[in-house]
């Protein structure tokens, strides 16, 4: 166990660059229930960090390209799009009001784009912020998961994915760092450092069959220099799947946040043989901060 250093720097003395000052909340509006949890999470996160909250809500446009439609079908599609746009505008007003009541500076933009166009717009917005927050896609909503993956792959920004049933807010009691010593895990640690410095406890978890693996201890030494209260756990593989091993571990105790690199293997390989990112994107019941 590595405790906090005595005589360490105070919050005011910490590197001012190690902070989130612009948070981007990305919302997709369609017929599915709105994820109030992610909205509340983003507002409270911005309030705690003293950050500006920028919201981009897409009233996902229904398009049937290349298919000639009867007038009735055209009218139905137009009605769906109008309803989604009205819903997005109402949601934007709700978010702005809630943020201002919480003392959070906010700007909110409403767009109506098809799924592919939304991916491009979301990535462009993400590149202008310090952290992206999105809601976890629900089960079979593959289009929404692909949108999250596009932001992960193409924005160049860390992405915090919040489960839709999460109600504990952006707590920082127990933070788990999934560590394999790779470049993406290292990027995730650096991106998450403002949170790791504030956490009550940080656990570095390595999924490995090598009982003498020292990678976690090496990272713990680095984190302790930032004032983190760190412990290390080496976990044996469960069924040769790192994702399942990690999932079981974080399900065995109260965890506030998981930090991990995204897609250590190729996306195709993860689809074929499984991988930690796929498991977590689909099944995590705690907020996960990913970096790619």
N, C-alpha and C positions, 0 to 999 in steps of 0.2 A: 504494500500500500504506500502510495506517495501522497503526503499531505501538502497543504498549501505552504508556500514559502513564507517564513516570517520576514517582515520588512519588505514585502513585495510592493510593487507600484499600486497606488490607489487608482480607482476608476478614472479620476481626472488626469492621472499621469500616464494612462495607457495611450498607445499610439492612436491618434485621432482618425487615422485611416482605417483602423480595425473597427468599423461600425457600419451599420446599415442606415442610410439616410434617405434612400428612395426605395419603396416597396411597390412592386407591381402585382396587382391582383387581376387575374385573368378569369373571366366568367363566360360560360357558354349557356345561352338561353334557348331552350326548346320546350317540349311538352313535359319533360321530366321535372320533378320537384326541385326547387332551388336549394342549394347546399348552404343553409344558414350557418352551419358550423364553420365553413371556410371563410365566410364574410366576417363573422364574429372574431375568428382567429386572426385574420389580417388586420382588423381594426385594433384589436388589443395588442398585437405584435407591433404595429406602427406607434401606438401610444407609448408602449414600454420603451421602445428604442428612440423615441423622439424623432421619428421618421415621417417623411411625406408619403402619403398613400396615393398611388396612381391606379385607377381602375379602368380596365378595358373590357366591356361587355359586348359579346357578339350575339345578336339575335339571328341564330343560324338560319340562313336562307335555304329554302327548299327549291332546288332546280331539277328539272328533268330535261337535260340537254339532248338535242337531237331527236326528241320524241314529239311528234305532232300531237297536240292535245285538243280535245273538243272544248268548246267554250265553257261548258260546265266544269271540266277538269281545270282549266285555266283559272276559273273563278275560285275553285277550292284551294288551289295552290296560293293564289293571291291572298285569300282570307287567312290561311295559315301563316304566311309571312307577315301580314299586318298584325295578327294576334301576337306573334313572337316579338315584333318590334315594340308593340305597346307594352308587353310584359317586361322587355329589357329596359325601357324608359322608366317604368314604375320601379323596377329593381334598382336602377341607378339612383333614383331619387331617394329610395330607402337607404341605400348605402351611404350616400352623401349626408343625409340627416343623422344617421347613427354615428358616422365618423365625427361630424362637427360637435355632436353632443359629448363625444369622448375627448374632445379637444385635439383632434387629429386634422392636420391640413390634408386636403384631398382634391384631386381633380378626377373627373369621370367622363369617359367617352363611350358613346353607343354607336356601334356599327352593325350593318347587316350584310354578312358575307357568307358565301358557301364555305364548306369545310376546308378545302385546299387554300382558298384565299385567307381564311382565318388563321391558318398555320403561319403563313407569311407575315400577316399583320401582328400576330402574337409574338413572333420571334423579333420583329423590328422593335416592338415596345419593350421586350425583355432586355434588349441590348442597351437600353438607356436607364437601367435600374441596378440596384445592388443585390436584389433577391426577388425571385418570382414566387408567388403563392397561387396554387391551383387546387381544385377539389379532385379527390381520387375518382377515377371513372368507376361507374357501377357495373360490375359483372359483365354483361354481354355488350356493353356500350363500346364496341371496338373503335368507332370513329373518335370518341372522346379520348380513349387511351392513345390512339395514333397522334392526336393533337398534342397530348402531353409529351409523347416521345419526340415529336418534331421540335418542341421547345427545348427539350433536353439535348437533343443532337445538335441543333442549329443555332441556338440563341447565344451560346457562350456564357450563360449565366446559371448560377445555382438555382435549383427548383425545389421548393418545399411543397410536397403533396400531402394534403390533409384529408383523412377519411371523413366521409360525410356524416358518420355517427359520432365523431370525436367531439366531446363537450368539455374537455378540461382546459381549453385555451392553450396559449403558448407557454406552458409551464416549463421550467428548467430544473426539475428536481433530479431526475435520473436520465442522463443522456448516454446512449450507447453509440460507439464508433465502430463500424465494421471495417477491419483493417487487414489488407492482404499485402501491404508494402508496395502496391502498384501506383502508377501515375495518377489514375482517376481517384483512387482513395486518398492520395496525398492532396489532390486538388480539393476534394470534399472537406478535408480537415481544415485547410486554409480558408475555404469559403465559410465554414461554420465557426471559425475561431471566435468571433464576437459572442457567440452563444456558448461555446465551450468554456470561455473565460468566466461566464456568469453562472454556469451550472453548479448546483449543489454537489453533484457527483458525476464523474465521467468514467465509463467503463470501456476500455479498449478490448474488442473481441476479435480474436483470430480463429477462423475455422481451419483446423489443421490436424493431421494425424501425427505430427512430430511433437512429442512431449517436450522437447528441448528448444522449440521455436522461440526465438527471442525478439521477433519483430514487434510484438505488442509492447514489450518493456522498453524498447528503443523509442517508440512513439510516446509512451507515457512520460519518459524523461523530458521530451520536448514540450508536452502539454503542461507538465508541472512547472516549467519555467514561465508559463503564462498564468500561473496561479491556480491551475485546475487541481482538483482533488481527484486523483486518478487511481483506478485499479485495473488489472489485466486479467483476462480469461482466455485460455486456449481451449477450444471446443472440438471434440472429435466429430467427423462427418457423420450425419445421419443419412443412411442410404445413398452415400456419395453425392449428396446435394447440399451445397453450402446454404442455399436459400432456405431449405426446410430446417436445417440446423439453426440458422439465425432466427427463423420464425418461432421455433419452439423455445429458444432461449428468451427472446423478448416477451413471449407470452407467459413465461414463468415468474415474472416480477413486474412491478409497476415501472413503466418506461415512459418518459415524457417526449423523447425525440430519438430517432435513429439517424445517424449520419453515415452515408456510404457513397462510394463511387458507382456510377451507372455503367452497366454493360462492359465488364472486364473482358468478355468474349464478344465475338460478332453477334449482331442481332439474330442472324440465321442460326448460328450455333446455339444460342440461348433458346430459340424456338424448338430446335431439334432435341437437345439434351437437357434442357431446363437450365435455369440460372437464377441467381439471387435477385437480379433486377426484376425479372418477370414475376417471380413470386411476390416480391414486395409491392410492385405496382398494382397487382391484382388483389392481394390479400392482407396487406399490412393494416393493422388496427391502431397504429400510432402514426403521428406525423413523421415523414421521412424527408430529409434534405439530401438531394442527389446532386452530384456534379459529374460532368462528362468531359 
